[in-house]
Amino acid sequence: MNIQDIWSSALHLMGQAWWVEITTARPHCTYYFGPFATAVEADEAKAGYVEDLESESAQGIQVAIKRCKPVQMTIEHDRTAAENYETIVKTSMSGQFS
């Protein structure tokens, strides 16, 4: 892990990291990519993420660069709320019981 990764992780823990948020219409999902130390870094990386989603035939792609602290990296909006909640709990608790 390099110093930039450590810094980005520290910013994430404080809720100050930048993320690429990509929403797609089909499948109806929200994806988070990051963390990044600056909005410029996130903006420079977004094209690669969009390209990957396009290669998987995602449609209706919208991109935002934002400072946030996502709990879940992929949210499938077509799933029920209970299924998403279960995934969030498993994701956020996974490191605590290893």
C-alpha positions in Angstrom: 0.0 0.0 0.0 1.5 3.3 -1.0 1.2 6.7 0.8 -1.5 7.8 -1.6 -3.7 4.8 -0.8 -3.1 5.3 2.9 -4.1 9.0 2.6 -7.3 8.1 0.6 -8.2 5.5 3.2 -7.8 8.0 6.0 -9.9 10.5 4.2 -12.6 7.8 3.7 -12.7 7.0 7.4 -13.3 10.7 8.1 -16.0 11.0 5.4 -13.8 13.4 3.4 -12.8 11.2 0.4 -14.0 11.7 -3.1 -15.9 9.0 -5.0 -17.1 8.4 -8.5 -20.8 7.6 -8.2 -22.3 6.0 -11.4 -25.9 5.3 -11.8 -27.3 3.2 -14.6 -30.9 2.8 -15.8 -30.3 -0.8 -17.0 -29.5 -2.5 -14.8 -31.0 -0.1 -12.3 -27.9 0.3 -10.1 -25.7 2.8 -8.3 -22.0 2.0 -8.2 -19.3 3.7 -6.1 -15.6 3.8 -7.1 -12.9 5.1 -4.9 -11.8 6.5 -2.5 -9.8 9.3 -4.0 -7.9 12.1 -2.2 -9.1 14.8 -4.6 -12.0 15.4 -7.0 -9.4 15.8 -9.8 -8.2 12.2 -9.2 -11.7 10.9 -9.2 -12.6 12.8 -12.4 -9.5 11.4 -14.1 -10.5 7.8 -13.2 -14.2 8.0 -14.1 -13.7 7.3 -17.9 -12.3 3.8 -17.1 -15.3 2.9 -14.9 -17.7 4.1 -17.5 -15.9 2.1 -20.2 -16.2 -1.0 -18.1 -19.9 -0.6 -17.6 -20.5 0.2 -21.2 -18.6 -3.1 -22.1 -21.1 -4.9 -19.9 -24.0 -3.3 -21.9 -25.1 -0.9 -19.1 -27.5 1.7 -20.3 -28.5 5.2 -19.1 -25.1 5.9 -17.5 -24.9 9.1 -15.3 -21.7 10.1 -13.5 -21.2 12.3 -10.4 -18.0 13.1 -8.5 -18.9 13.5 -4.8 -17.5 13.6 -1.4 -19.3 10.9 0.6 -18.8 7.7 2.6 -20.6 4.9 0.9 -21.4 1.8 2.9 -22.1 -0.4 -0.1 -20.2 -0.2 -3.4 -23.0 -1.5 -5.5 -26.7 -0.9 -4.9 -29.1 -2.9 -7.0 -32.3 -0.9 -7.0 -34.3 -3.7 -8.6 -33.7 -5.8 -5.5 -36.1 -5.5 -2.5 -35.2 -3.2 0.3 -34.7 -6.2 2.6 -32.2 -7.8 0.2 -30.2 -4.5 0.0 -30.3 -4.1 3.8 -29.0 -7.7 4.2 -26.1 -6.9 1.8 -25.2 -3.7 3.6 -25.1 -5.3 7.0 -23.0 -8.2 5.7 -20.6 -5.8 3.9 -20.2 -3.4 6.8 -19.8 -6.2 9.4 -17.6 -8.5 7.3 -14.3 -7.3 8.7 -15.4 -7.4 12.3 -15.7 -11.2 12.6 -12.6 -12.4 10.7 
